[in-house]
Amino acid sequence: MTPSLDQFRRVVIKVGSALLVDHARGRLNAAWLASLAEDIADLHARGNEVLVVSSGAIALGRTVLDLPAGALRLEESQAAAAAGQIALARVWAEMLGHHGVRAGQILVTFSDTEERRRYLNARATIAKLLELRAVPVVNENDTVATNEIRYGDNDRLAARVAAMIGADLLVLFSDVDGLYSAPPARDPQAQHLPVIARITPQIEAMAGGAASELSRGGMRTKIEAAKIATQAGAHMIIADGRVKNPLARIAEGARCSWFLTAATPTTARKAWIGGSLESRGTLHVDEGAAQALRKGASLLPVGVTRVEGAFARGDAVRICDPQGRLLGRGLVAFDHGDAARVAGRRSSEIADLLGYSGRDTMIHRDDLALDGHD
């Protein structure tokens, strides 16, 4: 069955440059964005956690700086992004603020979602914003990213962010209403696909077509985003965002393409931690900590009796009970030296022991996969 929007708790919405910016005038599509902000506010008011991945910084910045039309050199793109990010953040804050919803800007680079240490920092910041009932507005930090170390499109960035925060739905708004069996502009017999249960080589072969001048994405990048999202346990939608109140239109049954996942964000993440990462060390815990972990708690420093290995913050480590039996694996919140210093101590002592305020947990329960208990 086709899912419905009201089934989902944590939603990531990606908005492309071609929707945000009027190409002819080089200005923001303010009326359209106001309608989307209204949709987001409605979703937020129902208790959902919402995150926006927004393109548009370079497209807005080139207007602010009076840069000519056409391809930009790298340094020109970075300068445009620097000017455009200010304008983009202000607009999102004002549009959402009109509905009493707070926004927070997060600029990320490729390394922030691919390196585990930076990944944990970015995820913790986003989690705190969501906890505080703010809407994080994420964009690739084009002011410092180079062509060699960047995503190059916000479809894949949105999918990586959705995976990182455990979203259960990713919505990609574009200038098309979904996936077709062939590019509809070239094939009038192309069939719209409302539900894609699994991404097969045949589905991948259907993706084609170049991106617009203002954006870097295309259907191919959207299929790649769908692979990332569904493997992480999130459903994904490709929908036409050019209409007013595009989220409301999806809820009303507007045509779009759903990419389904058989997993959940939690099970997908646990499988990744438990089976895909090489362990860099071992934390031995006491019986009280072992019992707490089996009941779904985080691992606190006070429950750790011994630290083995040379690991860095964000690395995967093994967790063993007092008998030396493997309990599971997790992403550790401290380097091995600091982990040894705080082992057996209360979380309230961490700042005095290390000279800085670290995490309260040695391994957060969201970063933990127990053997035989998930």
Beta strands, then each sheet from edge to edge (+ up, - down):
strand 1: 10-15
strand 2: 21-22
strand 3: 27-28
strand 4: 49-54
strand 5: 102-108
strand 6: 134-140
strand 7: 169-174
strand 8: 179-180
strand 9: 192-193
strand 10: 195-196
strand 11: 235-240
strand 12: 256-259
strand 13: 279-285
strand 14: 304-309
strand 15: 316-320
strand 16: 326-331
strand 17: 368-370
sheet 1: 5+ 6+ 4+ 1+ 7+ 11+ 12- 10-
sheet 2: 2+ 3-
sheet 3: 8+ 9-
sheet 4: 14+ 13- 15- 16+ 17-
end
